[in-house]
Amino acid sequence: MAFSSPQLKRWLGQIGADQVLEVMTDSFETGAVFIVDANSDILLWSKGAEQLLGLSAASAVGKPCKTALNCDNGNDPCNLAQLGIVKAQAVRVRLPDGRTLDCYRTAKAFYDNAGNFAGAIEYLQPQHQAAGLPQPTGETFHGILTRDPKMLEAIQIIRNVAATEATVLIRGESGTGKEMVAHALHLESPRHYRPFLAINCAALTPSLLESELFGHVKGAFTGAVRNHAGLFQRANGGTLFLDEIAELPLELQAKLLRVLQERNFIPVGGDHPVSVDVRIIAATHRSLREEVKAGRFREDLMYRLRVVPIFLPPLRERRLDIGLLLQHLINRHNLQGHRFVDRIAPEAMRLLLDYDWPGNVRELNNVVEYAYAVGRGGELSIADLPPEFREPVRPPMPQPTQPLSRPKPAAEEALIREALEIGAGNLEQAARYAGMSRATFWRKRKKYGI
Ligand SMILES: Nc1ncnc2c1ncn2[C@@H]1O[C@H](COP(=O)(O)OP(=O)(O)OP(=O)(O)O)[C@@H](O)[C@H]1O
């Protein structure tokens, strides 16, 4: 606790405690400080609060704190009167323009001589700042986070083709975000107010898949007790996402081609065509050309589907996105309140950056979930990572001239460049990201002329 002397009381009497409070609270430029009275009505609203929360002091003062912050903080944590003190509590504030801001709330209650709640002083800090992690600065597009040039190129293509009726084929490994991209395309298109439906063509047997896609009429097969509208009918006016299209059996490929060419199909067991207006977005992790060569995929259908091909690179080829997605996932998990991670141990960060990510972003989600389930404390360490990260790698026999620990110069230079980009001007953060002290980081920058 700060030491307060009798001289301070005298001094405050001369200057005026209100003036001192204003100066102090306004010095927190990156966070919001405010004071409430016994009714939780706002008495003081700092400059930082104005900037962060987009509400002027003139509009905020006198309002109930709940109205000014419009916050959504779960199980009624506003019981500050009972708690007395709250530290780094995750809260979500709704700004006047409708956006939300995830913050940590620190608050201290005051009581009168009779022990009644007499008001409080509160401080809100945006979570990305509190975590000491750089704010995600990459582009986000309908929830797709990236700063990878190839991904940004893909997003630009989506923007350009959304308004057209062109068929899009998305190629990428499992977990690279193909469905997210397909959904984003739908949301950008004039069809966005109609359904977006998705199906994985590898997940069903051929007969079930046919019935799911095209529907069936009553009596078409044993168990078909009533007419069933397929996905094409249900997606009418909207978009149908066909994942793992390379797994579509040949007989269904002919039926799909007919929908694409003639915009109609015959349900299973039916005898007349049903017309539909559906935009198809297909995805595959295989090369359709190779499938055509192997005789497993119709060439005419391939050309129909890949009018606009979009390629999503695997996560191991967009290492800048690893840091960005990690920040995003950590912020999201911190909000849930079970654990608050404010830093990643440099050696854990290195493992995460060097990992191959065969399951791509989905696997990264799982790794962070694992860390929150098994780990404790503010630092995400190697011990919090799943076993595959901790399996001992047998080191090669040391070369007498080259110590084992020295990283290859090219990799080190790339790491430093990456850290500088992620730190976005903050050398402290950049050095931490690279797992070096500031002095070593500075020396290495000099060495590589960066
Ligand atoms: N760039 C991204 N930003 C944020 N989240 C992402 C991104 N890419 C993928 N994800 C998340 O990763 C998970 C997998 O994404 P998605 O289902 O779109 O991948 P997919 O390529 O369609 O996978 P599969 O081929 O296995 O179906 C989802 O939880 C998704 O929200």
The ligand as a MOL file (V3000), in Angstrom:
LIG
                    3D

  0  0  0     0  0            999 V3000
M  V30 BEGIN CTAB
M  V30 COUNTS 31 33 0 0 0
M  V30 BEGIN ATOM
M  V30 1 N -7.3850 -17.8590 -40.1860 0
M  V30 2 C -8.1410 -18.2890 -39.1760 0
M  V30 3 N -8.4830 -17.4460 -38.1960 0
M  V30 4 C -9.2110 -17.8760 -37.1350 0
M  V30 5 N -9.6380 -19.1460 -36.9800 0
M  V30 6 C -9.3310 -20.0220 -37.9380 0
M  V30 7 C -8.5700 -19.6500 -39.0810 0
M  V30 8 N -8.4210 -20.7390 -39.8660 0
M  V30 9 C -9.0530 -21.7470 -39.2580 0
M  V30 10 N -9.6080 -21.3290 -38.0930 0
M  V30 11 C -10.3310 -22.1790 -37.1210 0
M  V30 12 O -9.7830 -23.4890 -37.2470 0
M  V30 13 C -10.7860 -24.4810 -37.2350 0
M  V30 14 C -10.7670 -25.2620 -38.5500 0
M  V30 15 O -11.2180 -24.4160 -39.6060 0
M  V30 16 P -12.1120 -24.9640 -40.8300 0
M  V30 17 O -13.1450 -25.9390 -40.3380 0
M  V30 18 O -12.6080 -23.7950 -41.6060 0
M  V30 19 O -10.9770 -25.7530 -41.6200 0
M  V30 20 P -11.1330 -26.7140 -42.8730 0
M  V30 21 O -9.9690 -26.4400 -43.7490 0
M  V30 22 O -12.5090 -26.5640 -43.4790 0
M  V30 23 O -10.9750 -28.1370 -42.1970 0
M  V30 24 P -11.4770 -29.5750 -42.7690 0
M  V30 25 O -10.9760 -29.7020 -44.1620 0
M  V30 26 O -10.8430 -30.5510 -41.8320 0
M  V30 27 O -12.9740 -29.5480 -42.6650 0
M  V30 28 C -12.0890 -23.7470 -36.9730 0
M  V30 29 O -12.3320 -23.7510 -35.5920 0
M  V30 30 C -11.8110 -22.3460 -37.4540 0
M  V30 31 O -12.6080 -21.4230 -36.7480 0
M  V30 END ATOM
M  V30 BEGIN BOND
M  V30 1 1 1 2
M  V30 2 1 2 3
M  V30 3 2 2 7
M  V30 4 2 3 4
M  V30 5 1 4 5
M  V30 6 2 5 6
M  V30 7 1 6 7
M  V30 8 1 6 10
M  V30 9 1 7 8
M  V30 10 2 8 9
M  V30 11 1 9 10
M  V30 12 1 10 11
M  V30 13 1 11 12
M  V30 14 1 11 30
M  V30 15 1 12 13
M  V30 16 1 13 14
M  V30 17 1 13 28
M  V30 18 1 14 15
M  V30 19 1 15 16
M  V30 20 2 16 17
M  V30 21 1 16 18
M  V30 22 1 16 19
M  V30 23 1 19 20
M  V30 24 2 20 21
M  V30 25 1 20 22
M  V30 26 1 20 23
M  V30 27 1 23 24
M  V30 28 2 24 25
M  V30 29 1 24 26
M  V30 30 1 24 27
M  V30 31 1 28 29
M  V30 32 1 28 30
M  V30 33 1 30 31
M  V30 END BOND
M  V30 END CTAB
M  END
